[in-house]
Amino acid sequence: MISQINRTEFCLQDVTQPFQPPRALQVGAIGFNFLQHKRCILATPKCFFTTTTRRRDVLLRTTRRKRRVFGARSAKNVVSSCRRGEKNKQRSCAKALSLELIEPAIRSTESWNKAKISIKILLLFFFFHLHSTLSFAQDHYWWANNVGWDGQRFWGDYIIRAPRFLGPNALPIPRLGNGRVPNEHSFAFSGNSHVATGDLTHNLALTGTYNLVPDVISFELYWVPVEHFTLTHEIKTERKTFHVFYNRRWASGDVYLHTLIQILKAEKHPLDLALRIGYRFPSSTMVGMARFTDAAGYYLDLSFGKKLIDGSLKLSLNGMGGIFVWQINQNAQNQNDAPLFGLGLNLEGKKWALSPVFRGYTGYLNNGDRPLALGLNGQIDLSNKWQLFGGVQKGFGDLLYNSIELGSKLRFNSAP
């Protein structure tokens, strides 16, 4: 290092203060960080130079001429730049540059401490994310121990196909009819939310009605195209979910086809009476998460409507009775049969209606197959073509969910 200094031409001939050993420098408010691992800057109170021969970003700024020299290739170039201000050569370097001496050991320690802090933060974030994702993730051994697997049976045989151990849209209680067949084509969509202990479910429901013969026969399609659910570990364990589906959150439901046939009309008989034949097509997903059955089912029921008050404000009594059947695909039984029933009132104004209803069915296996529901439904006609509807429902018995619904219906050929 001393030989390099002797061979270098200095910008001041009478240096009164000897050079200190090379130390790393950090430029203050004017410059920027000169510190590089292959370069050091030597400084005196009057001038400075660099010992590197590689192109580096070097900034020299004088207080008078405001000159900048970038990319000095050698110490000689820097010294020559200093000589341009002959009268100010004693102050052009030392006073213009705000240089702060930093010991390399201290700088290295501070840099390493900052790096360790950054690494710790990244590791904490990574492990927190990993824990939140996999803290309850289970494997085949967890499932086998939970269901008491015999080593041979199919995992679907351990899922209990009953309303108590399935999602709210798996085996819903059919809606209460009023003894009348619709006389219009319509399309309805609604959003539903279902809340139970350890289970939060949201879904979209679509309903389409096609009137083949007005007031005589019509067809209806009902489908839940998308369902989002969040379950706790305890509920997944109770419902014996298969470990492959443990972290799933989305599902789609079965398609229902209803055929409604008018039997009696109140114009000629004491009451309205209609027959409903419902069939469930196995088209659902997430059976392994105990959300749906993906199995066929059907129900037959007669609904009636009896007018109690007829005028500007109408009041009628509605009811239904029938049978509800669904496949369970278990070794001992292939299906479950349940009596279906319902009763309610309908209070109707000119452009609105309000209906408290009670519905349910009771399976003969008594394995969580007896859901009951008490609800309040309402609708408002915004126009002849557009209707808003909604409802709330409280579950009883084996129906663990409390539900809310809000939707809209478009009618295409309704009379003005």
C-alpha angles and dihedrals in degrees: 000000000000091000090054090051093051092052092051122092110231125214090229122048098195103058106177097182120060120235117263121226112279112281131176115261133203118203114230130212096331105044136028137242113309095179114121126159092239098042139061130184121221118208139190128181088262110038145349140215138184127236097208121107095195123092109267136168103262122172123199118179125177124202095230111035095029090218123167126200116193128190102013109194099201144005090260092061091053092048091049089053090053091054094062091085101055095173094044099039092113093056105024094087109024097044098035096054120064100211123181120194114226124184110237092225092054092046092050091049093050092048092049092049091052090048091051091051091051092049092050091051092050092048092049091050091048095049092045091053091045092049094049090051101041105023091105098022107131136200137212093278091057091051094045092051092045096054098030093242116208093206095251114053122097114256091236091064090068095057111096108228097211130111093251093060100037139066121281093257098048100084105003122182108255116251119263113257127213100216094259132108113223115252096205145060113249145169123205135183129184143174119229134193124194125190128192135151105292094357130089117177134180124182145167119232128198126196127183126184126196117190108211097177115011113249091356113066135000140164129225132194122199126185140164101211097181135019128180119198140177119201133183122233091251093056092047089052093048092049092047095233117191113254094232089067096038097117098037119123107175133071142157127221141231124275118245124203118196127191115197121196125185113228105167133015126207091228089073103017137044092259146007116262128186136175121223124196113190127187128185117213113211100241104125132117138213097052086149089062090050092244100123139003101230086209135115124263141160143191137200123200143159118222127195137192124201121187113226099172124022120189139074086326113043129198124187138173117230131189144161139199133182146102132294119203130181137168119250100176097213127146097249098037132024098194144014123227123203135178110241123213143162142169133188151146128243120206110189133187131179096283104005143053136194125196131183109197140181120202141165150131133223121216120211096228092065092210098130093306101122110089123172128188136191114195146168119215130186141177138190126200108222091179140338089280104034131060134174120209139175145159149184127222136193118205125221136180110006093352102094098177133096109204143194128194134191125176150138134239129205118205116201108188105021118144116255 
